[in-house]
Amino acid sequence: MFCRWLLENASTEFMQANINLAMSCLLGQRIVGYIGNTGIESWSGKAVFFIPKIDSDVKVEVEYSVDFASDDKEDFLQLRVWAR
């Protein structure tokens, strides 16, 4: 399930949408409606999820950064998956 979601949703036009989709998936939530350009100028963070639906020994770390105020930084969404 996670891999199917990742392949279908890992890249959209707006980085904020990619982050929102990843976080909602890992939280077991569903986003309804438009999630394109949110107007956020700068957003970064890191979160760790333990996904009992997939496997009790799986940990997923999400790290992301968006900064439209600076041309020097590169926007990214990174997912790391570990078996504990």
N, C-alpha and C positions, 0 to 999 in steps of 0.2 A: 504494500500500500504506500509506504513512504517513498519508495523509489519511483513509483508511477506518478505520484503527486509532484515529486521533484522534477522529473522530466517534463511534465506538462506545465509547470508553473515557475520554473527557475529564472525565466527571463521575460520581463515585460518592458514596455517603453520607459516607465518611470521607476527609478530605484526604490522610492518610498513604497510603491506597490509591491515590489519583490519582498521587501522587509515585512510589510504587513501580512502578506500571504504566508510567508514562512512562520512568523510568530503565531498567526491564527491556527495554522495547521498543527503546530507543536502544542498549542494550548487546547486543541480539540474544539475550536470554535469555527464558525463559518461567517465570512464577510458577505453581506448582502448589499448590492448596489455598487456604484462607481468608487474605485479606490485609486484613481490615477494621480495626477499631480496634487499633492496635499498642500502645497505652499510652504512647507517646512524649509527653512534656509539651511539649517545645520542640525544633524541628528546622528548620534553614535551610541553604541552600547554593546553589551555582551550579556548573554543569558544562557543558563544551563537547564536542560530539561531531562527528566527521566521518564521514559515512555513505557508504561506497563502494558499498553495495548500491543506494542510491537514485541517487546521482550523485557522482562524485569531487569536484565543485565545490560541494557542499552542506555547510553548517555549521549545526548545531542547538545553540542555547544553552538550557539549562533553568535557571530560577531558581525557588526555592520557599521558603516560610516557613510554619511552623505554630507557634503559641504558645497553648497552652490555659491557661497561667498568667496571661495578661494579656487583659483585655477591650479594651484600647486598640489592639492590633495586629489587622490583617486578614490572615487566612490566604490564601495564593495559590500558584498554580502557573502559571508563565509560560514559554511556549516561543517562541523567536525562531528563524526560519529564514532563512539568507542563502545566496545564490549567490556564491561567492568569485570 
